[in-house]
Amino acid sequence: FAYGATGAGKTHTMLGTNDAPGVMFLTMRELFARMDLIKEDKVFNIAFSYLE
């Protein structure tokens, strides 16, 4: 959740760029990396939603 004034950089913080990924990309990358470590023992069902 990001809150702030228009033009404050919320979208940039959440999405980032190709060279500097934002919070959403970094979080998903970490999540999938951790899932990969235990994929032999667990079953995953994941859904994502994004609203701006």
mmCIF file of the N, C-alpha and C atoms, coordinates in Angstrom:
data_MODEL
# 
_entry.id   MODEL 
# 
loop_
_atom_site.group_PDB 
_atom_site.id 
_atom_site.type_symbol 
_atom_site.label_atom_id 
_atom_site.label_alt_id 
_atom_site.label_comp_id 
_atom_site.label_asym_id 
_atom_site.label_entity_id 
_atom_site.label_seq_id 
_atom_site.pdbx_PDB_ins_code 
_atom_site.Cartn_x 
_atom_site.Cartn_y 
_atom_site.Cartn_z 
_atom_site.occupancy 
_atom_site.B_iso_or_equiv 
_atom_site.pdbx_formal_charge 
_atom_site.auth_seq_id 
_atom_site.auth_comp_id 
_atom_site.auth_asym_id 
_atom_site.auth_atom_id 
_atom_site.pdbx_PDB_model_num 
ATOM 1   N N  . PHE A 1 1  ? 0.845  -1.168  0.000   1.00 0.00 ? 1  PHE A N  1 
ATOM 2   C CA . PHE A 1 1  ? 0.000  0.000   0.000   1.00 0.00 ? 1  PHE A CA 1 
ATOM 3   C C  . PHE A 1 1  ? 0.887  1.226   0.000   1.00 0.00 ? 1  PHE A C  1 
ATOM 4   N N  . ALA A 1 2  ? 0.654  2.132   -0.930  1.00 0.00 ? 2  ALA A N  1 
ATOM 5   C CA . ALA A 1 2  ? 1.422  3.374   -1.004  1.00 0.00 ? 2  ALA A CA 1 
ATOM 6   C C  . ALA A 1 2  ? 0.460  4.549   -0.940  1.00 0.00 ? 2  ALA A C  1 
ATOM 7   N N  . TYR A 1 3  ? 0.777  5.512   -0.115  1.00 0.00 ? 3  TYR A N  1 
ATOM 8   C CA . TYR A 1 3  ? -0.089 6.667   0.073   1.00 0.00 ? 3  TYR A CA 1 
ATOM 9   C C  . TYR A 1 3  ? 0.763  7.926   0.033   1.00 0.00 ? 3  TYR A C  1 
ATOM 10  N N  . GLY A 1 4  ? 0.266  8.961   -0.631  1.00 0.00 ? 4  GLY A N  1 
ATOM 11  C CA . GLY A 1 4  ? 0.989  10.219  -0.663  1.00 0.00 ? 4  GLY A CA 1 
ATOM 12  C C  . GLY A 1 4  ? 0.435  11.141  -1.725  1.00 0.00 ? 4  GLY A C  1 
ATOM 13  N N  . ALA A 1 5  ? 1.010  12.309  -1.781  1.00 0.00 ? 5  ALA A N  1 
ATOM 14  C CA . ALA A 1 5  ? 0.563  13.340  -2.711  1.00 0.00 ? 5  ALA A CA 1 
ATOM 15  C C  . ALA A 1 5  ? 0.871  12.954  -4.157  1.00 0.00 ? 5  ALA A C  1 
ATOM 16  N N  . THR A 1 6  ? 0.121  13.520  -5.078  1.00 0.00 ? 6  THR A N  1 
ATOM 17  C CA . THR A 1 6  ? 0.366  13.319  -6.500  1.00 0.00 ? 6  THR A CA 1 
ATOM 18  C C  . THR A 1 6  ? 1.786  13.762  -6.836  1.00 0.00 ? 6  THR A C  1 
ATOM 19  N N  . GLY A 1 7  ? 2.486  12.932  -7.589  1.00 0.00 ? 7  GLY A N  1 
ATOM 20  C CA . GLY A 1 7  ? 3.838  13.273  -8.013  1.00 0.00 ? 7  GLY A CA 1 
ATOM 21  C C  . GLY A 1 7  ? 4.916  12.989  -6.986  1.00 0.00 ? 7  GLY A C  1 
ATOM 22  N N  . ALA A 1 8  ? 4.549  12.337  -5.888  1.00 0.00 ? 8  ALA A N  1 
ATOM 23  C CA . ALA A 1 8  ? 5.516  12.085  -4.819  1.00 0.00 ? 8  ALA A CA 1 
ATOM 24  C C  . ALA A 1 8  ? 6.419  10.881  -5.098  1.00 0.00 ? 8  ALA A C  1 
ATOM 25  N N  . GLY A 1 9  ? 6.069  10.068  -6.098  1.00 0.00 ? 9  GLY A N  1 
ATOM 26  C CA . GLY A 1 9  ? 6.911  8.929   -6.455  1.00 0.00 ? 9  GLY A CA 1 
ATOM 27  C C  . GLY A 1 9  ? 6.388  7.578   -6.008  1.00 0.00 ? 9  GLY A C  1 
ATOM 28  N N  . LYS A 1 10 ? 5.107  7.503   -5.676  1.00 0.00 ? 10 LYS A N  1 
ATOM 29  C CA . LYS A 1 10 ? 4.523  6.233   -5.221  1.00 0.00 ? 10 LYS A CA 1 
ATOM 30  C C  . LYS A 1 10 ? 4.630  5.150   -6.287  1.00 0.00 ? 10 LYS A C  1 
ATOM 31  N N  . THR A 1 11 ? 4.238  5.466   -7.504  1.00 0.00 ? 11 THR A N  1 
ATOM 32  C CA . THR A 1 11 ? 4.273  4.481   -8.583  1.00 0.00 ? 11 THR A CA 1 
ATOM 33  C C  . THR A 1 11 ? 5.704  4.049   -8.856  1.00 0.00 ? 11 THR A C  1 
ATOM 34  N N  . HIS A 1 12 ? 6.619  4.987   -8.885  1.00 0.00 ? 12 HIS A N  1 
ATOM 35  C CA . HIS A 1 12 ? 8.026  4.655   -9.111  1.00 0.00 ? 12 HIS A CA 1 
ATOM 36  C C  . HIS A 1 12 ? 8.543  3.748   -8.000  1.00 0.00 ? 12 HIS A C  1 
ATOM 37  N N  . THR A 1 13 ? 8.189  4.034   -6.762  1.00 0.00 ? 13 THR A N  1 
ATOM 38  C CA . THR A 1 13 ? 8.622  3.209   -5.632  1.00 0.00 ? 13 THR A CA 1 
ATOM 39  C C  . THR A 1 13 ? 8.080  1.798   -5.753  1.00 0.00 ? 13 THR A C  1 
ATOM 40  N N  . MET A 1 14 ? 6.824  1.668   -6.132  1.00 0.00 ? 14 MET A N  1 
ATOM 41  C CA . MET A 1 14 ? 6.196  0.353   -6.219  1.00 0.00 ? 14 MET A CA 1 
ATOM 42  C C  . MET A 1 14 ? 6.653  -0.428  -7.450  1.00 0.00 ? 14 MET A C  1 
ATOM 43  N N  . LEU A 1 15 ? 6.760  0.226   -8.602  1.00 0.00 ? 15 LEU A N  1 
ATOM 44  C CA . LEU A 1 15 ? 7.086  -0.464  -9.851  1.00 0.00 ? 15 LEU A CA 1 
ATOM 45  C C  . LEU A 1 15 ? 8.562  -0.389  -10.218 1.00 0.00 ? 15 LEU A C  1 
ATOM 46  N N  . GLY A 1 16 ? 9.199  0.725   -9.963  1.00 0.00 ? 16 GLY A N  1 
ATOM 47  C CA . GLY A 1 16 ? 10.598 0.899   -10.305 1.00 0.00 ? 16 GLY A CA 1 
ATOM 48  C C  . GLY A 1 16 ? 10.824 0.989   -11.798 1.00 0.00 ? 16 GLY A C  1 
ATOM 49  N N  . THR A 1 17 ? 12.040 0.662   -12.211 1.00 0.00 ? 17 THR A N  1 
ATOM 50  C CA . THR A 1 17 ? 12.430 0.671   -13.621 1.00 0.00 ? 17 THR A CA 1 
ATOM 51  C C  . THR A 1 17 ? 13.139 -0.649  -13.929 1.00 0.00 ? 17 THR A C  1 
ATOM 52  N N  . ASN A 1 18 ? 13.521 -0.837  -15.184 1.00 0.00 ? 18 ASN A N  1 
ATOM 53  C CA . ASN A 1 18 ? 14.279 -2.041  -15.542 1.00 0.00 ? 18 ASN A CA 1 
ATOM 54  C C  . ASN A 1 18 ? 15.612 -2.097  -14.799 1.00 0.00 ? 18 ASN A C  1 
ATOM 55  N N  . ASP A 1 19 ? 16.228 -0.938  -14.601 1.00 0.00 ? 19 ASP A N  1 
ATOM 56  C CA . ASP A 1 19 ? 17.532 -0.885  -13.931 1.00 0.00 ? 19 ASP A CA 1 
ATOM 57  C C  . ASP A 1 19 ? 17.427 -0.876  -12.412 1.00 0.00 ? 19 ASP A C  1 
ATOM 58  N N  . ALA A 1 20 ? 16.314 -0.395  -11.890 1.00 0.00 ? 20 ALA A N  1 
ATOM 59  C CA . ALA A 1 20 ? 16.111 -0.301  -10.438 1.00 0.00 ? 20 ALA A CA 1 
ATOM 60  C C  . ALA A 1 20 ? 14.701 -0.777  -10.104 1.00 0.00 ? 20 ALA A C  1 
ATOM 61  N N  . PRO A 1 21 ? 14.522 -2.082  -9.945  1.00 0.00 ? 21 PRO A N  1 
ATOM 62  C CA . PRO A 1 21 ? 13.188 -2.635  -9.696  1.00 0.00 ? 21 PRO A CA 1 
ATOM 63  C C  . PRO A 1 21 ? 12.560 -2.064  -8.427  1.00 0.00 ? 21 PRO A C  1 
ATOM 64  N N  . GLY A 1 22 ? 11.235 -1.952  -8.467  1.00 0.00 ? 22 GLY A N  1 
ATOM 65  C CA . GLY A 1 22 ? 10.503 -1.417  -7.328  1.00 0.00 ? 22 GLY A CA 1 
ATOM 66  C C  . GLY A 1 22 ? 10.115 -2.486  -6.324  1.00 0.00 ? 22 GLY A C  1 
ATOM 67  N N  . VAL A 1 23 ? 9.396  -2.059  -5.305  1.00 0.00 ? 23 VAL A N  1 
ATOM 68  C CA . VAL A 1 23 ? 9.002  -2.921  -4.196  1.00 0.00 ? 23 VAL A CA 1 
ATOM 69  C C  . VAL A 1 23 ? 8.211  -4.137  -4.676  1.00 0.00 ? 23 VAL A C  1 
ATOM 70  N N  . MET A 1 24 ? 7.291  -3.943  -5.605  1.00 0.00 ? 24 MET A N  1 
ATOM 71  C CA . MET A 1 24 ? 6.466  -5.066  -6.067  1.00 0.00 ? 24 MET A CA 1 
ATOM 72  C C  . MET A 1 24 ? 7.319  -6.141  -6.740  1.00 0.00 ? 24 MET A C  1 
ATOM 73  N N  . PHE A 1 25 ? 8.192  -5.749  -7.637  1.00 0.00 ? 25 PHE A N  1 
ATOM 74  C CA . PHE A 1 25 ? 9.042  -6.716  -8.331  1.00 0.00 ? 25 PHE A CA 1 
ATOM 75  C C  . PHE A 1 25 ? 9.973  -7.422  -7.358  1.00 0.00 ? 25 PHE A C  1 
ATOM 76  N N  . LEU A 1 26 ? 10.602 -6.666  -6.469  1.00 0.00 ? 26 LEU A N  1 
ATOM 77  C CA . LEU A 1 26 ? 11.537 -7.262  -5.518  1.00 0.00 ? 26 LEU A CA 1 
ATOM 78  C C  . LEU A 1 26 ? 10.834 -8.243  -4.586  1.00 0.00 ? 26 LEU A C  1 
ATOM 79  N N  . THR A 1 27 ? 9.622  -7.894  -4.168  1.00 0.00 ? 27 THR A N  1 
ATOM 80  C CA . THR A 1 27 ? 8.849  -8.784  -3.297  1.00 0.00 ? 27 THR A CA 1 
ATOM 81  C C  . THR A 1 27 ? 8.488  -10.074 -4.016  1.00 0.00 ? 27 THR A C  1 
ATOM 82  N N  . MET A 1 28 ? 8.012  -9.958  -5.256  1.00 0.00 ? 28 MET A N  1 
ATOM 83  C CA . MET A 1 28 ? 7.653  -11.159 -6.013  1.00 0.00 ? 28 MET A CA 1 
ATOM 84  C C  . MET A 1 28 ? 8.877  -12.016 -6.313  1.00 0.00 ? 28 MET A C  1 
ATOM 85  N N  . ARG A 1 29 ? 9.988  -11.383 -6.612  1.00 0.00 ? 29 ARG A N  1 
ATOM 86  C CA . ARG A 1 29 ? 11.214 -12.146 -6.872  1.00 0.00 ? 29 ARG A CA 1 
ATOM 87  C C  . ARG A 1 29 ? 11.617 -12.948 -5.636  1.00 0.00 ? 29 ARG A C  1 
ATOM 88  N N  . GLU A 1 30 ? 11.556 -12.319 -4.478  1.00 0.00 ? 30 GLU A N  1 
ATOM 89  C CA . GLU A 1 30 ? 11.887 -13.009 -3.229  1.00 0.00 ? 30 GLU A CA 1 
ATOM 90  C C  . GLU A 1 30 ? 10.887 -14.120 -2.927  1.00 0.00 ? 30 GLU A C  1 
ATOM 91  N N  . LEU A 1 31 ? 9.602  -13.841 -3.115  1.00 0.00 ? 31 LEU A N  1 
ATOM 92  C CA . LEU A 1 31 ? 8.563  -14.836 -2.867  1.00 0.00 ? 31 LEU A CA 1 
ATOM 93  C C  . LEU A 1 31 ? 8.776  -16.082 -3.724  1.00 0.00 ? 31 LEU A C  1 
ATOM 94  N N  . PHE A 1 32 ? 8.986  -15.886 -5.018  1.00 0.00 ? 32 PHE A N  1 
ATOM 95  C CA . PHE A 1 32 ? 9.170  -17.023 -5.909  1.00 0.00 ? 32 PHE A CA 1 
ATOM 96  C C  . PHE A 1 32 ? 10.487 -17.750 -5.645  1.00 0.00 ? 32 PHE A C  1 
ATOM 97  N N  . ALA A 1 33 ? 11.507 -17.039 -5.222  1.00 0.00 ? 33 ALA A N  1 
ATOM 98  C CA . ALA A 1 33 ? 12.773 -17.694 -4.864  1.00 0.00 ? 33 ALA A CA 1 
ATOM 99  C C  . ALA A 1 33 ? 12.572 -18.600 -3.653  1.00 0.00 ? 33 ALA A C  1 
ATOM 100 N N  . ARG A 1 34 ? 11.823 -18.119 -2.670  1.00 0.00 ? 34 ARG A N  1 
ATOM 101 C CA . ARG A 1 34 ? 11.563 -18.938 -1.477  1.00 0.00 ? 34 ARG A CA 1 
ATOM 102 C C  . ARG A 1 34 ? 10.663 -20.120 -1.808  1.00 0.00 ? 34 ARG A C  1 
ATOM 103 N N  . MET A 1 35 ? 9.681  -19.896 -2.671  1.00 0.00 ? 35 MET A N  1 
ATOM 104 C CA . MET A 1 35 ? 8.810  -20.997 -3.083  1.00 0.00 ? 35 MET A CA 1 
ATOM 105 C C  . MET A 1 35 ? 9.620  -22.070 -3.808  1.00 0.00 ? 35 MET A C  1 
ATOM 106 N N  . ASP A 1 36 ? 10.573 -21.643 -4.602  1.00 0.00 ? 36 ASP A N  1 
ATOM 107 C CA . ASP A 1 36 ? 11.398 -22.582 -5.352  1.00 0.00 ? 36 ASP A CA 1 
ATOM 108 C C  . ASP A 1 36 ? 12.189 -23.501 -4.418  1.00 0.00 ? 36 ASP A C  1 
ATOM 109 N N  . LEU A 1 37 ? 12.559 -22.978 -3.246  1.00 0.00 ? 37 LEU A N  1 
ATOM 110 C CA . LEU A 1 37 ? 13.328 -23.773 -2.288  1.00 0.00 ? 37 LEU A CA 1 
ATOM 111 C C  . LEU A 1 37 ? 12.520 -24.922 -1.690  1.00 0.00 ? 37 LEU A C  1 
ATOM 112 N N  . ILE A 1 38 ? 11.205 -24.759 -1.603  1.00 0.00 ? 38 ILE A N  1 
ATOM 113 C CA . ILE A 1 38 ? 10.374 -25.782 -0.946  1.00 0.00 ? 38 ILE A CA 1 
ATOM 114 C C  . ILE A 1 38 ? 9.326  -26.381 -1.883  1.00 0.00 ? 38 ILE A C  1 
ATOM 115 N N  . LYS A 1 39 ? 9.491  -26.206 -3.172  1.00 0.00 ? 39 LYS A N  1 
ATOM 116 C CA . LYS A 1 39 ? 8.471  -26.645 -4.132  1.00 0.00 ? 39 LYS A CA 1 
ATOM 117 C C  . LYS A 1 39 ? 8.255  -28.154 -4.148  1.00 0.00 ? 39 LYS A C  1 
ATOM 118 N N  . GLU A 1 40 ? 9.231  -28.923 -3.694  1.00 0.00 ? 40 GLU A N  1 
ATOM 119 C CA . GLU A 1 40 ? 9.071  -30.373 -3.664  1.00 0.00 ? 40 GLU A CA 1 
ATOM 120 C C  . GLU A 1 40 ? 8.129  -30.813 -2.546  1.00 0.00 ? 40 GLU A C  1 
ATOM 121 N N  . ASP A 1 41 ? 7.969  -29.969 -1.513  1.00 0.00 ? 41 ASP A N  1 
ATOM 122 C CA . ASP A 1 41 ? 7.174  -30.325 -0.333  1.00 0.00 ? 41 ASP A CA 1 
ATOM 123 C C  . ASP A 1 41 ? 5.814  -29.645 -0.285  1.00 0.00 ? 41 ASP A C  1 
ATOM 124 N N  . LYS A 1 42 ? 5.613  -28.618 -1.069  1.00 0.00 ? 42 LYS A N  1 
ATOM 125 C CA . LYS A 1 42 ? 4.399  -27.800 -0.965  1.00 0.00 ? 42 LYS A CA 1 
ATOM 126 C C  . LYS A 1 42 ? 3.736  -27.616 -2.322  1.00 0.00 ? 42 LYS A C  1 
ATOM 127 N N  . VAL A 1 43 ? 2.452  -27.267 -2.274  1.00 0.00 ? 43 VAL A N  1 
ATOM 128 C CA . VAL A 1 43 ? 1.698  -26.887 -3.464  1.00 0.00 ? 43 VAL A CA 1 
ATOM 129 C C  . VAL A 1 43 ? 1.288  -25.435 -3.272  1.00 0.00 ? 43 VAL A C  1 
ATOM 130 N N  . PHE A 1 44 ? 1.480  -24.615 -4.286  1.00 0.00 ? 44 PHE A N  1 
ATOM 131 C CA . PHE A 1 44 ? 1.192  -23.188 -4.183  1.00 0.00 ? 44 PHE A CA 1 
ATOM 132 C C  . PHE A 1 44 ? 0.063  -22.789 -5.119  1.00 0.00 ? 44 PHE A C  1 
ATOM 133 N N  . ASN A 1 45 ? -0.775 -21.902 -4.652  1.00 0.00 ? 45 ASN A N  1 
ATOM 134 C CA . ASN A 1 45 ? -1.821 -21.279 -5.459  1.00 0.00 ? 45 ASN A CA 1 
ATOM 135 C C  . ASN A 1 45 ? -1.719 -19.787 -5.183  1.00 0.00 ? 45 ASN A C  1 
ATOM 136 N N  . ILE A 1 46 ? -1.263 -19.031 -6.169  1.00 0.00 ? 46 ILE A N  1 
ATOM 137 C CA . ILE A 1 46 ? -0.971 -17.620 -5.955  1.00 0.00 ? 46 ILE A CA 1 
ATOM 138 C C  . ILE A 1 46 ? -1.781 -16.760 -6.909  1.00 0.00 ? 46 ILE A C  1 
ATOM 139 N N  . ALA A 1 47 ? -2.291 -15.661 -6.386  1.00 0.00 ? 47 ALA A N  1 
ATOM 140 C CA . ALA A 1 47 ? -2.997 -14.670 -7.205  1.00 0.00 ? 47 ALA A CA 1 
ATOM 141 C C  . ALA A 1 47 ? -2.481 -13.289 -6.823  1.00 0.00 ? 47 ALA A C  1 
ATOM 142 N N  . PHE A 1 48 ? -2.326 -12.445 -7.816  1.00 0.00 ? 48 PHE A N  1 
ATOM 143 C CA . PHE A 1 48 ? -1.880 -11.079 -7.583  1.00 0.00 ? 48 PHE A CA 1 
ATOM 144 C C  . PHE A 1 48 ? -2.903 -10.112 -8.154  1.00 0.00 ? 48 PHE A C  1 
ATOM 145 N N  . SER A 1 49 ? -3.009 -8.968  -7.525  1.00 0.00 ? 49 SER A N  1 
ATOM 146 C CA . SER A 1 49 ? -3.897 -7.921  -8.004  1.00 0.00 ? 49 SER A CA 1 
ATOM 147 C C  . SER A 1 49 ? -3.178 -6.590  -7.861  1.00 0.00 ? 49 SER A C  1 
ATOM 148 N N  . TYR A 1 50 ? -3.380 -5.706  -8.825  1.00 0.00 ? 50 TYR A N  1 
ATOM 149 C CA . TYR A 1 50 ? -2.752 -4.389  -8.789  1.00 0.00 ? 50 TYR A CA 1 
ATOM 150 C C  . TYR A 1 50 ? -3.780 -3.357  -9.209  1.00 0.00 ? 50 TYR A C  1 
ATOM 151 N N  . LEU A 1 51 ? -3.954 -2.345  -8.410  1.00 0.00 ? 51 LEU A N  1 
ATOM 152 C CA . LEU A 1 51 ? -4.900 -1.274  -8.702  1.00 0.00 ? 51 LEU A CA 1 
ATOM 153 C C  . LEU A 1 51 ? -4.218 0.047   -8.432  1.00 0.00 ? 51 LEU A C  1 
ATOM 154 N N  . GLU A 1 52 ? -4.278 0.950   -9.398  1.00 0.00 ? 52 GLU A N  1 
ATOM 155 C CA . GLU A 1 52 ? -3.676 2.264   -9.197  1.00 0.00 ? 52 GLU A CA 1 
ATOM 156 C C  . GLU A 1 52 ? -4.740 3.317   -9.314  1.00 0.00 ? 52 GLU A C  1 
# 
